[in-house]
């Protein structure tokens, strides 16, 4: 009998979990704390081991530290929550999967990447790694799902009127984020929780991830720089300069090595995501940018770091545009993975031609998407897509403008789609 929690909201990853449990001996669900990994894993489990359970004074963690096999004998699939607390579990699970051909034995969940030298085998072929994110607008019920990303590739989208979302609501969705526990509360209350999340990262997680003591002040400055540079292509030297320009303490400086180490920590905690550059479909002689676009895993984190409220976003539409882009690209990444695709961006340095999002599916076909907060920027976005189209040797399967404030799904006479993010699903 599955251990599904009352009130569980189905997630897009559920179907992939079911499929992979039939193929692999174990799966590992990785993602930031509080994104819903445990509840989702319970939805597919018949038993559970909690390694961070304070109620029984970490009894099961202590058992695992003495002998890993003491916690690997429950009903299958067995969920082992926060497995990285005892890294030896990975190799033990991999060994168990080698003993027979039984599938779907274990579900591991983890909110940080453990030190690699404590794991001796990749688990390839036995343990399937799966990424999990915060909730997309479709999962939280804030997108009607009247347009499918898959159907855009298949040219099966028809013109229709859809509900228009007001600017205030969009601002609230950005600040609230996709954290499952924040879905049904006010943006103001959600902000308090997300700020507490950031404080916990600074006070505990940046040290507990590997036991290395790090400077709280420097990490906070880096988080603020990342928040100021959300949805931009910012190399490490840009972050360093940004930090130095905003340092108020004379004795606080930051080196390139420190920034590199701290970014690695944030990656290991699944708090930041790089949107890589799309290059190989374009003429190689051009100076194509290779730097990734930087994102927090959820736009609410950047808002919490900078104390951005919905009202502040509405009064600063330039910043809101960047955070709206982050919201859209969070959803696009989730939707892309559901259909077996990947999310990129494109920038050509010589001419400045760029595309906010490139979705590439498994067979190499891709779609090009521009993101604009208001419909008044539609023609600007269309012009950018057309310049890219002329540049590309292999033409995109579709081109699309995603808007925030829009009340229709249309295919323009030039073949470019225009639609609101609140109508999209995988």
N, C-alpha and C positions, 0 to 999 in steps of 0.2 A: 504494500500500500504506500503510495507516494506521500511525502511529508509536506505537501503544498500548504502554505500559510493562508489563513483566512484573509481575504481582501487582496490577494495577489493579482497584480495587473499583468496580463500576458505580455511577453517581450518578443521582439522580432528574432532574437537569438534562439528562442525556444525550439524552433523547427530544426535549426542546424545542430543543436545539442542532441535532439532525438536521433538525427541521422548519424552523427559521429559516434554515438554510443553503440550503434549497430556495426560500426566499422573498426573502432579502436578498443583496446583493452581499457583505456582510461582517457579522460579529457581533463584539460587544465584551463579554467576560466580566469583570465587575468584582467584587471581593471582597477580604477581608483576606489578607495574606500567609499562606502555609502552609495554606490551606483546600482546596487541591487543584486550583486553576485550571489549572495547566500540564499536569498529568497528564490531566485531563479533556479539555483542548483537544487534546492529542496524540492522544487516542483518536479524534479526528475530522479529523486533519490528515495531509497527505502530505509536508509539509516544515515546517521550523521555523527561525526566526531568534531567537537569544537576545541581547537587548540588554544583559543584565547578566552576561555570561559572562566570568568572570575567567580561565578557562583559556587564552583566546587574547588576553588583555589588552584586552578590550572591542573587538575588531576590528570586529564588525558594528555596534556602536554608533557607532564613529568613521566607518564608511562611511555610515551613515544621516545623520550630522551633516553630512557633505560633500555628499551627494546622496541623498535618500530613495529615489529610484528604483533605486539600486544594490542594495537589499535586497528589492525587491518583485517579483522575477522568478522565484521558485522555483515548484515544483509546487503546484498548488492542490488543496484549500484550504491556504494557507500560514499557519502560526501565527507571530505576532510577539509574543514574550513580553516583558512589562513595557514596552509601547509608550510609556507616559508618559515614559520616559527621554528620548525624542526626540519632543516633542509634535507636530512638523510631520508625523509619520507619519499622524495622524488625517486631516488635510486631503488628504494625498496618496492615502490609501486611498479617501477619499470621491470624489476626482477619478477614480481608476481605476475605481470602480464606475459612474461616469457615462459611461464610454466605450462600454459595450455593455450588453447585458441578461444577461450571464453571472452566475449566482448562486453563492454559496458560495466566493468567491475568497479571503477572508481571515478569520482568527480572531485577534482582538486580546485579550490578557489584560493586566489592570492591577490593581495593589494599592493605588493611590492616585489621586486625581483631580488632574490637572495644573492649573496656573494657567490660567484660562479665556481670558485675553487672548492666549495663544499658539495658540488654536484659533479659526479664523475661520468655521467652518461647523458646525452642529449634527450633520450627518450624517443628518438625518431622512429616512426613506425608503430610505436606502442602508445605514446601519449600525444594526443592532439591538442595543440595550444589554440585557444580561442580568445579573441579580444572582446571585452564588453565595455560599453560606454554608458553615459547617463542616458536618460530617455529622450528619444526624438519627439518632435511635436506630434507625430502620428501615434506613437506609443502612449503619450500622455493625454491624447484626445483633443489636442489643440490644432491638429490638421485633419481636415475632412477626408483626405486620401482619395480625392476625386480624380487625381492624375497619378499615373504610375511611371516611375523612372524607367522601368522595363518597357512600358508602352511607348515612351519617347524614342527609344532605340528602334522599336518596331513600327513607328509612324502610325500608331493606332489611337492617337489623342484627338478628340473631337472638341470643337468650340462649345463653350458653355459659360453661363454666368455662375459665379460662386460667391460665397459670403465674404464681404470685405472686413478685414480686421483693422480696428482703429489704431492710431499711433500710440496711444497710451497703453493699449493691450500688448502691442509688440514690445514696448519698453519693459513692461512687467514680465513678459516671457523671457527676455534677455536676462534680467536681473534675478528672476526666480531660478532659472536653470532647469535642467532635466533630472534633478535628484528625486527619486521616487517619493521620499518622505515630504517633499516640498510641493508636490503637485496640487494638493487640495488646500493649501494654506495661502495667506496673503503674501504679496511680494515683500512687504515689510517684515513679516515674520520669517520668510525664507531667507532674507538677507542676514538676519541675526544668526541663523544656523550656519550659513556659508562663511560668515566672518569667524564664527567659532571653529569651523573646519580649518581655516587658514591659520588661526592661532595654534591649533593642535599640531599642524604641520611644522610650524616654526618652533614650538616648544618641545616636541617629542619626535616626530617622524623623521626629521632630517638627521637625527642622531641614531635612532633605533634601526633605521634601514640597514646599517652596517656597523654600528658601534663607534663610528668616528665622530668626534666632537667638532661641530661646525659653528661658525659665528652667526648667531641669530640675526644681528643687525645687517650683515652683508647679504644673507639670504633674503631678508625682507626687502632690501634695496633691489636685488635681482628680480624678485617677484613684481615690484613696482615698475621696474623697467620693462619686463615682459608684458605687464598690463598696459603700459603706455604704448607699447609697440604691437599690440594685438592685431592680428591679420595683416602684418607687414612682413617684408623680406628684410630681416635685420641680422647681419652677421654678428659674431661675438664681439668684434671691435666696436660695433654700434652700441651694443648693450653696455660695454665697459665705459664708453664715452658718456652715455646717457646717465649711468650711475655716478660717474665722477662729476658731471654737471649738476647733479641734484644732491650731492653729499653736503650735509650741513656741519658734520663733525670733522675737524681738521685732521684728526688722527685716524679717520676711516678711509682706507683706500682698498682697491680690489684689483687683483692681478688676472691675467688671461687664464692661468692655470686654475685659479679659484673659480672663475666663472665657468670654465669647462667642467670642473668637478661638481659644482652646484647644479648645473644643467643636467648632468648625468644623474644626480640624485633625484631631481624632479621627474626625469624620464623613468627612473626605476620605481618611483611612487605613482606612475601613470597619471601625472598631473599636467603634463604638457605633451602636445602632439605636433610633429612636423609634417606639413603638407608639402611633399617633395615636388621637384620640378619635372615637368613633362618635356622630353627633348627629342626622342628618336623618330618622331613622325615628321620632323621639320628639317629643311635643308641644312646640312651640317656646316656649311660655310658661314652661317650666321652666328653672331655672338649671343648664344642662348644662355640666359642666366641659370645657374645651378643651385643657388641658395634656396633653402626651403622657406615656406611661409610659416610663421610661428603662431601657434594657438595654445591657449589653455584647453584642457580636455572638455571643459564646459565654460561658456562665456561668463557665467555667474561668478566664477573664481576671480577673473580679472576685475569684475565690478566690485567684489568684496575687498580686494586688495586696495583699490583706489577709492573705496567708499562711494561708489556711483549708485545713485538712486534712479528710479524711473523718471523723476522730475528733472534730474541733471541730464539724463540722456535726451529728453525732449528739448531742453534748452541748449543742447550742444549737438546739433544734427550731424556734424562731421564725425564726432566720436560715436554717435549712435549708428552711423553708417558702417563703421568698422566693426562694431560689436554685432550689428545685424548680419554682416558678412560671416562673422564667426559662428553665429547661431545657425545660419544656412549651411555652412560647411561642416559643422558638427553633424547635422542631419544627413547631408549628402554622403558623408563618410559612412554613417550607419547604413543608409539605404544601399550604397554601392557594395558594401560587404555582403549584404543579404543576397544580391544578385550575382555575386562572384566577381565584382569589379573593384577597381582601385581609384582613389581620388588623388589628383595632382593639381598643380597650377602651372601657368605658362607665362614667361616673360622673356622678351627679346631685347637685349640691352642696347643695341645700336639705335633702334627706332622707337623703343618704348612700347611696342605692341605687347599687350598682355591680355590674358584671360583668367578670370578669377578661379574657375574650377574646370578641370578636365576629368571626365569619368571614362575610364577605359575598361571595357569588358574583356573576358578571357580570350576571345578570338582576335583581339587587337583593334577592334572597332572602338570608336570613342565619340563622346559628345562634348561640346564646348558650351560653358555656362557663364554668363555675366550676372552679377548680383547687385541690385540697386534697391535702396530703401524706398524711394518714391517713384511713381510712374512717370514723373516729369523728367527722369533720367533715361527713359526707354530708348530714345533715339541715339543718345550718346553710347549706350551699351550696344545697340544694334550696329552702330558704325564700327565699334571696336571688334565685334565678332566678324564683320565683313572684311576688315583689314586682315584679321587672322586667317580667314578662309582663303584669301588670295595668296597668303604666304605658304599655307600648308600644301605639301606635295600629296599627302594622303588626306582627303577631305573628311571632316567630321561627319558622323552618321546623322547627327542633329545639332542644332544650335538653339539656345534658349536664354531668355532673360527672366531671372527670378526676382520678383518685386515683393516688397512688404505691403505696400498700400495699393491693392489691385483687386478688382471684383469680377474678374473673368479669366478663363483659359482660352487663349486664341492662338491660331496659327496665322501669322501675317502673310500677306501676298508674296513677300520675299522668302517665305518658308521658315522663318524664325518664330519659335514659340515664345509666348509671354504668359507667365502665370505667377500666382502668389505662393510663397513657401507653405502657407497654411492650407494648401490643397494637395500637397505632394505626399507620396508614399513610395515604397520600393517597387 
